[in-house]
């Protein structure tokens, strides 16, 4: 039986696409393994120049580790190379998409044995995690000046509600307690997110629904009401900010300014005072002077995010930002990243302190050395001394003390 190993880099959509590709290969009779495969598939990310560099580094490392293994590139980086008619010496095959015809062409070209008829292998869980991704949207029409994804993913597409609900039921049947809705531009889901969410919350056995990321300007009153009122909604919204400077936001072609963003956060907190609000931030964008960076730091202090994913700007050729003047040197990017890290660590600790002595609901996910970790509905990392029997269970706990990693809790 032909074996394969698949690794996904990048965003939640990339993770989901990798899981779906793995499932299709298993259904064709290939066996998924963790080491020494017949074929190694890298589901690559190309959102930044650094991401593309990581793809190449990962492939070269795989070639050194397994000289005889077939190497395949999939995902956004494969789309980019296809569009540009570029080749990579390390590759045995470029999988431009995960459509059946493309997969069959790959299997034939690489002379990989398929021992089963399509669909004859029963579906296996796509992830060992207690949370599962559910992609309901793809494509982007925003064309931010630093991002190439809109050029690679094509027109926006929304998954039909019955199709999404069917997959959600299957994921719940596999044992997943929480579903994370993902999309390249999730807030552009059509006809709108609310009808989909109301159908998903009817699924028996599904305990929690989380939105992966949504633009601040797409948090409608109706959506906010659902998050605040649904017994299955997680009190957590990830709102990508990217910069706290209006000058930089305009250069990035972001569809809001800092005042508008702050107003959305204020509206969320007025409705849900204890909601977790997380974000993405880019440091070192071209033209970001020390004064403009200071504006971002001041804005971060004002908003008090519970988590910030920090990205150092990396020029992505083919985007306007790659050729903008005022490129920032790596030393400045590293320093600014450290400064943002310090701000969000303080704001995270402040957020966690609100839950000391307060009851939380936690889905327990991993265990190491007698300590079990999970996440609350507010996306707070929680820790408790317990055995593995707690894994994939949802329990109510009380916040005990704040640690650098999150919140130490105790059973109620």
C-alpha positions as CSV (number, residue, x, y, z in Angstrom):
1,X,0.0,0.0,0.0
2,X,1.3,3.4,-0.9
3,X,1.9,5.6,2.1
4,X,1.9,9.4,2.3
5,X,2.7,12.1,4.8
6,X,1.1,15.6,4.5
7,X,2.3,18.8,6.2
8,X,0.3,22.1,6.0
9,X,1.9,25.5,6.5
10,X,0.0,28.7,7.1
11,X,-3.5,29.7,8.0
12,X,-6.5,27.7,9.2
13,X,-7.8,27.5,5.7
14,X,-4.6,25.9,4.6
15,X,-4.8,23.4,7.5
16,X,-8.3,22.6,6.5
17,X,-7.4,22.1,2.8
18,X,-4.5,19.8,3.9
19,X,-6.9,17.7,6.0
20,X,-9.4,17.4,3.1
21,X,-6.6,16.4,0.7
22,X,-5.4,13.7,3.2
23,X,-9.0,12.4,3.4
24,X,-9.3,12.1,-0.3
25,X,-6.0,10.2,-0.5
26,X,-7.1,7.8,2.2
27,X,-10.4,7.2,0.4
28,X,-8.3,6.3,-2.7
29,X,-6.6,3.6,-0.7
30,X,-3.4,5.4,0.4
31,X,-2.2,5.0,4.0
32,X,-1.4,8.1,6.0
33,X,1.8,7.7,8.1
34,X,4.0,9.9,10.3
35,X,7.4,8.9,9.1
36,X,9.2,7.6,6.0
37,X,6.4,7.9,3.5
38,X,6.4,6.9,-0.2
39,X,5.2,10.4,-1.0
40,X,5.6,13.6,1.1
41,X,3.0,16.4,0.3
42,X,3.7,19.9,1.5
43,X,0.6,22.1,1.6
44,X,2.5,25.3,1.2
45,X,1.7,28.9,2.1
46,X,2.7,31.9,0.0
47,X,1.2,34.8,1.9
48,X,4.6,36.5,2.3
49,X,8.1,36.1,0.9
50,X,9.2,34.5,4.2
51,X,6.4,32.0,3.8
52,X,7.6,31.0,0.4
53,X,11.1,30.7,1.7
54,X,9.9,28.4,4.5
55,X,8.3,26.2,1.8
56,X,11.6,25.7,0.1
57,X,13.5,25.1,3.3
58,X,10.9,22.5,4.3
59,X,11.1,20.7,1.0
60,X,14.9,20.7,1.1
61,X,14.9,19.3,4.6
62,X,12.5,16.5,3.5
63,X,14.8,15.7,0.6
64,X,17.8,15.4,2.9
65,X,15.9,13.3,5.3
66,X,14.2,11.0,2.8
67,X,16.3,11.0,-0.5
68,X,14.1,8.4,-2.2
69,X,10.7,9.9,-1.2
70,X,8.5,11.6,-3.9
71,X,8.0,15.3,-3.0
72,X,4.8,17.0,-3.9
73,X,3.9,20.7,-3.4
74,X,0.2,21.7,-3.0
75,X,-1.7,24.7,-1.7
76,X,-1.2,28.4,-2.3
77,X,2.5,28.1,-3.2
78,X,1.7,25.5,-5.8
79,X,-0.9,27.8,-7.3
80,X,1.6,30.6,-7.4
81,X,4.2,28.5,-9.2
82,X,1.6,27.3,-11.6
83,X,0.5,30.9,-12.4
84,X,4.1,32.0,-12.9
85,X,5.1,28.9,-14.8
86,X,8.0,28.4,-12.4
87,X,9.6,25.1,-11.4
88,X,11.4,23.8,-8.2
89,X,14.3,21.4,-8.6
90,X,13.3,19.6,-5.4
91,X,9.8,18.7,-6.6
92,X,8.6,15.5,-8.2
93,X,5.1,16.9,-8.7
94,X,3.2,20.2,-8.5
95,X,-0.4,19.6,-7.3
96,X,-2.2,22.8,-8.5
97,X,-5.5,21.9,-6.8
98,X,-7.2,19.0,-5.0
99,X,-9.7,18.2,-7.7
100,X,-10.1,14.4,-8.5
101,X,-8.5,14.8,-12.0
102,X,-5.4,16.5,-10.5
103,X,-5.0,13.9,-7.8
104,X,-5.4,11.1,-10.4
105,X,-2.8,12.8,-12.6
106,X,-0.4,13.0,-9.7
107,X,-0.8,9.3,-8.7
108,X,-0.3,8.2,-12.3
109,X,2.7,10.4,-13.0
110,X,4.4,9.2,-9.8
111,X,3.4,5.6,-10.4
112,X,1.8,5.4,-6.9
113,X,-0.3,2.3,-6.3
114,X,-3.9,2.8,-5.5
115,X,-5.4,-0.4,-4.0
116,X,-9.0,0.6,-3.6
117,X,-11.8,2.0,-5.7
118,X,-12.6,5.6,-4.9
119,X,-14.9,5.8,-1.9
120,X,-14.3,2.2,-0.8
121,X,-12.3,3.2,2.2
122,X,-14.4,4.4,5.1
123,X,-13.9,8.0,6.2
124,X,-11.4,8.5,9.0
125,X,-11.2,11.4,11.4
126,X,-9.3,14.2,9.7
127,X,-7.7,15.4,12.9
128,X,-6.8,14.2,16.3
129,X,-7.7,17.5,17.8
130,X,-10.8,18.1,19.8
131,X,-11.5,21.2,17.6
132,X,-12.0,20.8,13.9
133,X,-11.9,23.3,11.1
134,X,-14.9,23.7,8.8
135,X,-14.2,25.8,5.7
136,X,-17.3,27.5,4.4
137,X,-15.8,30.2,2.2
138,X,-12.9,30.7,-0.1
139,X,-11.5,33.5,-2.3
140,X,-11.0,37.2,-1.6
141,X,-11.8,40.5,-3.4
142,X,-10.2,42.9,-0.9
143,X,-6.7,43.0,-2.5
144,X,-4.7,44.5,0.5
145,X,-1.5,45.9,-0.8
146,X,0.7,43.4,1.0
147,X,-1.2,40.2,0.3
148,X,-1.1,37.9,-2.8
149,X,-3.9,35.5,-1.6
150,X,-6.6,37.4,-3.5
151,X,-4.6,36.7,-6.7
152,X,-4.2,33.0,-5.9
153,X,-7.5,31.9,-4.5
154,X,-9.7,33.4,-7.2
155,X,-13.3,34.7,-7.0
156,X,-15.1,34.5,-3.7
157,X,-17.1,31.3,-3.1
158,X,-19.5,30.3,-0.4
159,X,-20.3,26.8,0.5
160,X,-24.0,25.8,0.4
161,X,-25.5,25.6,3.9
162,X,-26.7,22.0,3.5
163,X,-23.2,20.9,2.4
164,X,-21.6,22.7,5.3
165,X,-24.0,21.2,7.8
166,X,-23.5,17.7,6.4
167,X,-19.7,17.9,7.0
168,X,-20.3,19.5,10.4
169,X,-22.4,16.5,11.4
170,X,-19.7,14.1,10.2
171,X,-17.0,15.9,12.2
172,X,-19.2,15.9,15.3
173,X,-19.8,12.1,14.8
174,X,-16.0,11.6,14.7
175,X,-15.9,13.1,18.2
176,X,-15.1,16.8,17.7
177,X,-16.7,19.0,20.4
178,X,-15.9,22.3,18.8
179,X,-16.0,23.5,15.2
180,X,-14.0,26.5,14.0
181,X,-15.6,28.2,10.9
182,X,-12.9,29.2,8.5
183,X,-12.6,31.1,5.2
184,X,-10.3,33.4,3.4
185,X,-12.8,36.2,3.9
186,X,-15.3,34.6,6.3
187,X,-17.4,37.7,6.7
188,X,-18.2,37.7,3.0
189,X,-20.0,34.3,3.3
190,X,-23.2,34.4,1.3
191,X,-26.1,34.8,1.9
192,X,-24.8,35.7,5.3
193,X,-23.2,33.9,8.3
194,X,-26.3,34.1,10.5
195,X,-28.4,31.5,8.6
196,X,-25.5,29.1,8.5
197,X,-24.7,29.6,12.2
198,X,-28.4,29.0,13.2
199,X,-28.4,25.7,11.2
200,X,-25.1,24.6,12.8
201,X,-26.2,25.2,16.3
202,X,-29.0,22.7,15.8
203,X,-26.6,19.8,15.5
204,X,-26.9,17.4,18.4
205,X,-23.5,16.7,20.0
206,X,-21.9,19.9,18.8
207,X,-21.0,21.9,21.9
208,X,-19.1,25.0,20.6
209,X,-18.9,27.1,17.5
210,X,-16.0,29.5,17.0
211,X,-15.4,32.0,14.2
212,X,-11.8,31.8,13.0
213,X,-11.4,35.5,11.9
214,X,-13.7,38.2,10.7
215,X,-13.1,41.8,9.6
216,X,-14.2,44.3,12.2
217,X,-16.5,46.1,9.7
218,X,-18.4,42.8,9.2
219,X,-19.4,42.4,12.9
220,X,-23.1,43.3,12.5
221,X,-25.5,43.8,15.3
222,X,-27.2,40.6,14.3
223,X,-24.0,38.6,14.4
224,X,-23.0,40.1,17.7
225,X,-26.4,39.1,19.1
226,X,-25.9,35.5,18.0
227,X,-22.4,35.3,19.6
228,X,-23.8,36.8,22.8
229,X,-26.9,34.7,23.0
230,X,-26.3,31.3,21.4
231,X,-25.5,28.6,24.0
232,X,-23.1,27.1,21.4
233,X,-21.2,30.3,20.5
234,X,-17.7,31.0,21.8
235,X,-17.3,34.5,23.4
236,X,-14.3,35.2,21.3
237,X,-13.8,37.2,18.1
238,X,-10.6,37.5,16.1
239,X,-10.5,40.8,14.4
240,X,-7.5,41.4,12.2
241,X,-6.1,44.9,12.8
242,X,-2.7,44.9,11.0
243,X,-1.8,48.4,12.2
244,X,-2.9,51.0,14.7
245,X,-1.8,53.8,12.4
246,X,-4.3,55.3,10.0
247,X,-1.5,56.3,7.6
248,X,-0.3,52.7,7.4
249,X,-3.9,51.3,7.2
250,X,-4.4,53.4,4.1
251,X,-1.2,52.2,2.6
252,X,-2.2,48.7,3.3
253,X,-5.6,49.3,1.6
254,X,-7.5,48.1,4.7
255,X,-11.2,49.0,4.7
256,X,-11.4,50.8,8.1
257,X,-9.5,53.3,10.2
258,X,-8.5,53.0,13.9
259,X,-11.4,55.0,15.1
260,X,-13.9,52.7,13.3
261,X,-12.1,49.6,14.6
262,X,-12.1,50.9,18.2
263,X,-15.9,51.6,17.9
264,X,-16.5,47.9,16.9
265,X,-14.5,46.7,19.9
266,X,-16.4,49.0,22.2
267,X,-19.7,47.7,20.8
268,X,-18.5,44.1,21.4
269,X,-17.5,44.8,25.0
270,X,-20.7,46.7,25.8
271,X,-22.6,43.5,24.7
272,X,-20.1,40.9,26.1
273,X,-17.8,42.5,28.7
274,X,-15.7,39.3,29.1
275,X,-15.3,38.3,25.5
276,X,-11.9,37.5,24.2
277,X,-10.7,39.8,21.4
278,X,-7.6,38.7,19.5
279,X,-6.0,40.2,16.4
280,X,-3.2,40.0,13.7
281,X,-0.6,42.8,13.4
282,X,2.1,43.5,10.9
283,X,5.2,45.4,12.1
284,X,7.7,47.0,9.7
285,X,5.4,47.8,6.9
286,X,7.0,50.1,4.3
287,X,6.8,53.7,5.5
288,X,6.2,52.8,9.1
289,X,8.3,55.5,10.8
290,X,9.0,55.4,14.5
291,X,6.2,57.9,15.1
292,X,3.7,55.8,13.2
293,X,4.8,52.7,15.0
294,X,4.3,54.6,18.3
295,X,0.7,55.3,17.2
296,X,0.2,51.5,16.8
297,X,1.6,50.8,20.3
298,X,-0.7,53.4,21.8
299,X,-3.6,51.9,20.0
300,X,-2.7,48.4,21.3
301,X,-2.5,49.7,24.8
302,X,-5.9,51.3,24.4
303,X,-7.7,48.2,23.0
304,X,-6.1,45.6,25.2
305,X,-6.2,42.5,23.0
306,X,-6.1,39.2,24.7
307,X,-3.8,37.8,22.1
308,X,-1.9,39.2,19.1
309,X,-0.4,37.3,16.2
310,X,2.6,39.3,15.2
311,X,4.0,39.3,11.7
312,X,7.1,41.0,10.6
313,X,6.5,42.5,7.1
314,X,8.0,40.3,4.4
315,X,7.8,41.6,0.8
316,X,5.7,39.4,-1.4
317,X,6.7,39.9,-5.0
318,X,3.7,40.6,-7.1
319,X,2.1,42.9,-4.5
320,X,2.2,46.7,-4.4
321,X,3.8,46.8,-1.0
322,X,6.9,44.8,-2.2
323,X,8.0,47.8,-4.2
324,X,6.9,50.7,-1.9
325,X,9.5,53.1,-0.7
326,X,10.5,53.3,3.0
327,X,11.3,49.6,3.4
328,X,12.2,48.8,7.0
329,X,15.4,46.9,8.0
330,X,15.2,43.6,9.8
331,X,16.7,44.9,13.0
332,X,13.9,47.5,13.4
333,X,11.3,44.8,12.6
334,X,12.7,42.5,15.2
335,X,12.7,45.3,17.8
336,X,9.2,46.4,17.0
337,X,8.0,42.8,17.2
338,X,9.5,42.5,20.7
339,X,7.8,45.7,21.7
340,X,4.4,44.5,20.5
341,X,5.0,41.2,22.2
342,X,5.5,43.0,25.5
343,X,2.3,45.0,25.1
344,X,0.2,42.0,24.3
345,X,1.6,39.9,27.1
346,X,0.6,42.6,29.6
347,X,-2.8,43.0,28.1
348,X,-3.3,39.2,28.0
349,X,-2.4,39.0,31.7
350,X,-4.8,41.8,32.5
351,X,-7.5,39.9,30.6
352,X,-6.8,36.6,32.4
353,X,-6.9,38.3,35.8
354,X,-10.6,39.0,35.3
355,X,-11.3,35.3,35.5
356,X,-9.5,34.6,38.8
357,X,-12.3,33.3,41.0
358,X,-14.7,33.2,38.0
359,X,-16.3,30.1,36.5
360,X,-15.2,29.1,33.0
361,X,-16.1,26.3,30.6
362,X,-13.0,24.5,29.2
363,X,-12.5,22.0,26.4
364,X,-9.4,20.0,27.3
365,X,-7.1,19.2,24.4
366,X,-3.6,18.2,25.3
367,X,-1.7,16.6,28.2
368,X,2.0,16.7,29.2
369,X,3.7,15.6,32.4
370,X,0.4,15.4,34.4
371,X,-0.7,18.9,33.2
372,X,-3.8,19.1,30.9
373,X,-4.3,22.1,28.8
374,X,-7.4,23.4,27.1
375,X,-9.2,26.6,26.0
376,X,-12.2,28.4,27.4
377,X,-14.9,29.8,25.3
378,X,-13.1,33.1,25.5
379,X,-9.9,31.4,24.1
380,X,-8.0,31.6,27.4
381,X,-5.3,28.8,27.7
382,X,-6.2,27.0,30.9
383,X,-4.1,24.5,32.8
384,X,-5.0,21.9,35.4
385,X,-3.2,19.0,37.1
386,X,-5.1,15.9,35.9
387,X,-4.8,12.7,34.0
388,X,-5.5,12.0,30.3
389,X,-9.1,11.0,31.0
390,X,-9.9,14.7,30.9
391,X,-9.0,14.9,27.2
392,X,-11.8,15.9,24.8
393,X,-14.0,16.6,27.8
394,X,-15.7,19.8,28.6
395,X,-15.8,20.8,32.3
396,X,-16.6,23.8,34.4
397,X,-13.6,25.1,36.4
398,X,-12.7,28.2,38.4
399,X,-9.8,30.5,37.7
400,X,-7.1,30.1,40.3
401,X,-4.1,32.1,39.3
402,X,-2.5,33.8,36.3
403,X,0.7,32.4,34.8
404,X,2.8,33.6,31.8
405,X,1.2,30.9,29.7
406,X,-2.5,31.4,30.7
407,X,-4.7,30.6,33.6
408,X,-4.3,28.0,36.3
409,X,-7.7,26.6,37.1
410,X,-9.2,24.2,39.6
411,X,-12.2,21.9,39.5
412,X,-15.5,23.2,40.9
